[in-house]
């Protein structure tokens, strides 16, 4: 599995710049570092490591800063990784001048995540993308390929 790269920048991409790129160009720019990652990626310590048409992979290393009161990694980390990889997978299929936002998502936890789990991989893949709505599914796996969390999303596509 790919690990987080040093030298990343964090912030936002202007609306004008986003409008001038296809969804795939935008998501590939996030993955290759030519565009800044969002600040939640910095806060949670995740990285976009692969981006192609209809598919995005994000990795993160669970740490003690991600724990809930019970001592396992808070479900919000998994939710953020899945929301990001699934939403960006949909975004990667959109033409210039079109963006998307999450309408809803559902996730199911299969195994607990702890700092001892090591690097985890969240992969989002588009199921269907129409003019106004896109759907994707996502899976988080550990270094041995075991399923930890899975989910689905529905995204609204709109002109920017």
Phi and psi restraints in degrees (value plus and minus 20) as a CYANA .aco file:
   2 UNK   PHI    -100.2   -60.2
   2 UNK   PSI     121.1   161.1
   3 UNK   PHI    -122.2   -82.2
   3 UNK   PSI     150.8   190.8
   4 UNK   PHI     -83.5   -43.5
   4 UNK   PSI     117.7   157.7
   5 UNK   PHI    -115.6   -75.6
   5 UNK   PSI     122.9   162.9
   6 UNK   PHI    -100.3   -60.3
   6 UNK   PSI     145.6   185.6
   7 UNK   PHI      62.7   102.7
   7 UNK   PSI     -10.6    29.4
   8 UNK   PHI     -88.1   -48.1
   8 UNK   PSI     130.2   170.2
   9 UNK   PHI    -132.5   -92.5
   9 UNK   PSI     135.7   175.7
  10 UNK   PHI    -152.4  -112.4
  10 UNK   PSI     124.3   164.3
  11 UNK   PHI     138.1   178.1
  11 UNK   PSI    -166.0  -126.0
  12 UNK   PHI    -147.3  -107.3
  12 UNK   PSI     143.1   183.1
  13 UNK   PHI    -130.6   -90.6
  13 UNK   PSI     109.8   149.8
  14 UNK   PHI     -78.7   -38.7
  14 UNK   PSI     132.2   172.2
  15 UNK   PHI     -80.3   -40.3
  15 UNK   PSI     -59.0   -19.0
  16 UNK   PHI     -83.6   -43.6
  16 UNK   PSI     -63.1   -23.1
  17 UNK   PHI     -86.3   -46.3
  17 UNK   PSI     -61.8   -21.8
  18 UNK   PHI     -82.8   -42.8
  18 UNK   PSI     -60.4   -20.4
  19 UNK   PHI     -82.7   -42.7
  19 UNK   PSI     -49.7    -9.7
  20 UNK   PHI    -101.5   -61.5
  20 UNK   PSI     -27.5    12.5
  21 UNK   PHI    -133.0   -93.0
  21 UNK   PSI     129.4   169.4
  22 UNK   PHI     -90.4   -50.4
  22 UNK   PSI     144.9   184.9
  23 UNK   PHI     -79.6   -39.6
  23 UNK   PSI     -59.3   -19.3
  24 UNK   PHI     -86.1   -46.1
  24 UNK   PSI     -62.4   -22.4
  25 UNK   PHI     -80.6   -40.6
  25 UNK   PSI     -61.2   -21.2
  26 UNK   PHI     -82.3   -42.3
  26 UNK   PSI     -71.7   -31.7
  27 UNK   PHI     -87.6   -47.6
  27 UNK   PSI     -58.4   -18.4
  28 UNK   PHI     -85.2   -45.2
  28 UNK   PSI     -53.9   -13.9
  29 UNK   PHI     -84.2   -44.2
  29 UNK   PSI     -57.0   -17.0
  30 UNK   PHI     -85.0   -45.0
  30 UNK   PSI     -62.5   -22.5
  31 UNK   PHI     -90.2   -50.2
  31 UNK   PSI     -59.5   -19.5
  32 UNK   PHI    -108.7   -68.7
  32 UNK   PSI     -23.5    16.5
  33 UNK   PHI      68.9   108.9
  33 UNK   PSI     -19.1    20.9
  34 UNK   PHI     -96.4   -56.4
  34 UNK   PSI     -35.6     4.4
  35 UNK   PHI    -140.0  -100.0
  35 UNK   PSI     130.6   170.6
  36 UNK   PHI     -94.1   -54.1
  36 UNK   PSI     125.2   165.2
  37 UNK   PHI     -96.5   -56.5
  37 UNK   PSI     138.4   178.4
  38 UNK   PHI     -88.3   -48.3
  38 UNK   PSI     138.9   178.9
  39 UNK   PHI     -90.0   -50.0
  39 UNK   PSI     -42.0    -2.0
  40 UNK   PHI     -86.7   -46.7
  40 UNK   PSI     -49.5    -9.5
  41 UNK   PHI     -83.7   -43.7
  41 UNK   PSI     -59.4   -19.4
  42 UNK   PHI     -87.2   -47.2
  42 UNK   PSI     -65.0   -25.0
  43 UNK   PHI     -80.6   -40.6
  43 UNK   PSI     -65.0   -25.0
  44 UNK   PHI    -110.4   -70.4
  44 UNK   PSI     -34.3     5.7
  45 UNK   PHI      59.3    99.3
  45 UNK   PSI      17.9    57.9
  46 UNK   PHI    -131.2   -91.2
  46 UNK   PSI     144.0   184.0
  47 UNK   PHI    -159.3  -119.3
  47 UNK   PSI     121.8   161.8
  48 UNK   PHI    -108.0   -68.0
  48 UNK   PSI      97.8   137.8
  49 UNK   PHI    -133.3   -93.3
  49 UNK   PSI     -37.1     2.9
  50 UNK   PHI    -164.0  -124.0
  50 UNK   PSI     120.7   160.7
  51 UNK   PHI    -170.1  -130.1
  51 UNK   PSI     102.8   142.8
  52 UNK   PHI    -162.4  -122.4
  52 UNK   PSI     153.9   193.9
  53 UNK   PHI     -78.4   -38.4
  53 UNK   PSI      92.5   132.5
  54 UNK   PHI      63.2   103.2
  54 UNK   PSI     -11.3    28.7
  55 UNK   PHI    -171.2  -131.2
  55 UNK   PSI     111.8   151.8
  56 UNK   PHI    -158.6  -118.6
  56 UNK   PSI     119.6   159.6
  57 UNK   PHI    -141.7  -101.7
  57 UNK   PSI     113.3   153.3
  58 UNK   PHI    -144.8  -104.8
  58 UNK   PSI     120.5   160.5
  59 UNK   PHI    -142.0  -102.0
  59 UNK   PSI     135.1   175.1
  60 UNK   PHI    -174.7  -134.7
  60 UNK   PSI     133.8   173.8
  61 UNK   PHI    -132.0   -92.0
  61 UNK   PSI      87.5   127.5
  62 UNK   PHI     -78.9   -38.9
  62 UNK   PSI     115.9   155.9
  63 UNK   PHI    -150.4  -110.4
  63 UNK   PSI     153.5   193.5
  64 UNK   PHI     -83.0   -43.0
  64 UNK   PSI     -43.2    -3.2
  65 UNK   PHI     -91.9   -51.9
  65 UNK   PSI     -30.1     9.9
  66 UNK   PHI    -117.3   -77.3
  66 UNK   PSI     -17.8    22.2
  67 UNK   PHI     -95.0   -55.0
  67 UNK   PSI     128.1   168.1
  68 UNK   PHI    -112.5   -72.5
  68 UNK   PSI     156.4   196.4
  69 UNK   PHI     -81.1   -41.1
  69 UNK   PSI     -41.9    -1.9
  70 UNK   PHI    -102.4   -62.4
  70 UNK   PSI     -29.3    10.7
  71 UNK   PHI      75.7   115.7
  71 UNK   PSI     -14.8    25.2
  72 UNK   PHI    -127.2   -87.2
  72 UNK   PSI     147.9   187.9
  73 UNK   PHI     -86.7   -46.7
  73 UNK   PSI     112.5   152.5
  74 UNK   PHI     -78.2   -38.2
  74 UNK   PSI     119.1   159.1
  75 UNK   PHI     -81.2   -41.2
  75 UNK   PSI     -40.1    -0.1
  76 UNK   PHI     -83.1   -43.1
  76 UNK   PSI     -49.4    -9.4
  77 UNK   PHI     -84.7   -44.7
  77 UNK   PSI     -70.4   -30.4
  78 UNK   PHI     -81.2   -41.2
  78 UNK   PSI     -61.7   -21.7
  79 UNK   PHI     -81.5   -41.5
  79 UNK   PSI     -62.5   -22.5
  80 UNK   PHI     -86.0   -46.0
  80 UNK   PSI     -63.7   -23.7
  81 UNK   PHI     -81.2   -41.2
  81 UNK   PSI     -64.9   -24.9
  82 UNK   PHI     -89.7   -49.7
  82 UNK   PSI     -63.3   -23.3
  83 UNK   PHI     -77.7   -37.7
  83 UNK   PSI     -61.6   -21.6
  84 UNK   PHI     -88.6   -48.6
  84 UNK   PSI     -71.2   -31.2
  85 UNK   PHI     -88.7   -48.7
  85 UNK   PSI     -57.8   -17.8
  86 UNK   PHI     -90.4   -50.4
  86 UNK   PSI     -64.9   -24.9
  87 UNK   PHI     -83.6   -43.6
  87 UNK   PSI     -62.0   -22.0
  88 UNK   PHI     -89.0   -49.0
  88 UNK   PSI     -50.7   -10.7
  89 UNK   PHI     -82.1   -42.1
  89 UNK   PSI     -64.0   -24.0
  90 UNK   PHI     -83.0   -43.0
  90 UNK   PSI     -66.5   -26.5
  91 UNK   PHI     -77.8   -37.8
  91 UNK   PSI     -54.9   -14.9
  92 UNK   PHI     -84.3   -44.3
  92 UNK   PSI     -35.0     5.0
  93 UNK   PHI    -116.6   -76.6
  93 UNK   PSI     -22.0    18.0
  94 UNK   PHI    -111.2   -71.2
  94 UNK   PSI     128.2   168.2
  95 UNK   PHI     -98.3   -58.3
  95 UNK   PSI     152.9   192.9
  96 UNK   PHI     -74.4   -34.4
  96 UNK   PSI     123.0   163.0
  97 UNK   PHI      61.9   101.9
  97 UNK   PSI     -16.8    23.2
  98 UNK   PHI    -143.7  -103.7
  98 UNK   PSI     115.6   155.6
  99 UNK   PHI    -145.5  -105.5
  99 UNK   PSI    -195.2  -155.2
 100 UNK   PHI    -170.7  -130.7
 100 UNK   PSI     142.2   182.2
 101 UNK   PHI    -164.9  -124.9
 101 UNK   PSI     133.2   173.2
 102 UNK   PHI     -91.0   -51.0
 102 UNK   PSI     107.8   147.8
 103 UNK   PHI    -110.3   -70.3
 103 UNK   PSI     -62.0   -22.0
 104 UNK   PHI    -182.4  -142.4
 104 UNK   PSI     136.7   176.7
 105 UNK   PHI    -170.4  -130.4
 105 UNK   PSI     135.4   175.4
 106 UNK   PHI    -153.0  -113.0
 106 UNK   PSI     117.6   157.6
 107 UNK   PHI    -151.9  -111.9
 107 UNK   PSI     133.4   173.4
 108 UNK   PHI    -148.3  -108.3
 108 UNK   PSI     109.5   149.5
 109 UNK   PHI    -110.2   -70.2
 109 UNK   PSI     108.7   148.7
 110 UNK   PHI    -125.9   -85.9
 110 UNK   PSI     -61.8   -21.8
 111 UNK   PHI    -155.5  -115.5
 111 UNK   PSI     130.6   170.6
 112 UNK   PHI     -90.1   -50.1
 112 UNK   PSI     131.1   171.1
 113 UNK   PHI    -131.2   -91.2
 113 UNK   PSI     111.9   151.9
 114 UNK   PHI    -152.2  -112.2
 114 UNK   PSI     149.2   189.2
 115 UNK   PHI     -78.9   -38.9
 115 UNK   PSI     -45.9    -5.9
 116 UNK   PHI     -95.1   -55.1
 116 UNK   PSI     -33.1     6.9
 117 UNK   PHI     -81.4   -41.4
 117 UNK   PSI     -52.3   -12.3
 118 UNK   PHI      61.9   101.9
 118 UNK   PSI    -187.6  -147.6
 119 UNK   PHI     -76.8   -36.8
 119 UNK   PSI     111.5   151.5
 120 UNK   PHI    -134.1   -94.1
 120 UNK   PSI     135.6   175.6
 121 UNK   PHI    -147.4  -107.4
 121 UNK   PSI     103.5   143.5
 122 UNK   PHI    -129.3   -89.3
 122 UNK   PSI     101.4   141.4
 123 UNK   PHI    -139.3   -99.3
 123 UNK   PSI     104.8   144.8
 124 UNK   PHI    -129.4   -89.4
 124 UNK   PSI     115.7   155.7
 125 UNK   PHI    -154.0  -114.0
 125 UNK   PSI     111.6   151.6
 126 UNK   PHI     -88.0   -48.0
 126 UNK   PSI     114.6   154.6
 127 UNK   PHI    -113.3   -73.3
 127 UNK   PSI     -67.0   -27.0
 128 UNK   PHI    -173.7  -133.7
 128 UNK   PSI     120.9   160.9
 129 UNK   PHI    -158.2  -118.2
 129 UNK   PSI      92.3   132.3
 130 UNK   PHI    -120.6   -80.6
 130 UNK   PSI    -190.3  -150.3
 131 UNK   PHI     -85.7   -45.7
 131 UNK   PSI     -59.1   -19.1
 132 UNK   PHI    -129.7   -89.7
 132 UNK   PSI     -44.5    -4.5
 133 UNK   PHI    -153.3  -113.3
 133 UNK   PSI     117.8   157.8
 134 UNK   PHI    -146.9  -106.9
 134 UNK   PSI     127.2   167.2
 135 UNK   PHI    -147.0  -107.0
 135 UNK   PSI     131.0   171.0
 136 UNK   PHI    -168.7  -128.7
 136 UNK   PSI     139.2   179.2
 137 UNK   PHI    -139.6   -99.6
 137 UNK   PSI     140.8   180.8
 138 UNK   PHI    -163.3  -123.3
 138 UNK   PSI     134.4   174.4
 139 UNK   PHI    -160.0  -120.0
 139 UNK   PSI     116.2   156.2
 140 UNK   PHI    -129.5   -89.5
 140 UNK   PSI     107.7   147.7
 141 UNK   PHI    -146.9  -106.9
 141 UNK   PSI     140.1   180.1
 142 UNK   PHI    -113.5   -73.5
 142 UNK   PSI    -195.5  -155.5
 143 UNK   PHI     -84.1   -44.1
 143 UNK   PSI     -37.9     2.1
 144 UNK   PHI    -116.1   -76.1
 144 UNK   PSI     -14.9    25.1
 145 UNK   PHI      62.1   102.1
 145 UNK   PSI     -12.9    27.1
 146 UNK   PHI     -94.9   -54.9
 146 UNK   PSI     116.9   156.9
 147 UNK   PHI     -90.8   -50.8
 147 UNK   PSI     107.9   147.9
 148 UNK   PHI    -127.9   -87.9
 148 UNK   PSI     -63.5   -23.5
 149 UNK   PHI    -169.0  -129.0
 149 UNK   PSI     125.4   165.4
 150 UNK   PHI    -159.4  -119.4
 150 UNK   PSI     142.1   182.1
 151 UNK   PHI    -186.6  -146.6
 151 UNK   PSI     158.0   198.0
 152 UNK   PHI    -158.0  -118.0
 152 UNK   PSI     137.1   177.1
 153 UNK   PHI    -159.0  -119.0
 153 UNK   PSI     136.9   176.9
 154 UNK   PHI    -144.0  -104.0
 154 UNK   PSI     108.1   148.1
 155 UNK   PHI    -139.4   -99.4
 155 UNK   PSI     123.9   163.9
 156 UNK   PHI    -114.7   -74.7
 156 UNK   PSI     106.5   146.5
 157 UNK   PHI    -117.1   -77.1
 157 UNK   PSI     117.3   157.3
 158 UNK   PHI    -168.5  -128.5
 158 UNK   PSI     133.5   173.5
 159 UNK   PHI     -93.9   -53.9
 159 UNK   PSI     120.3   160.3
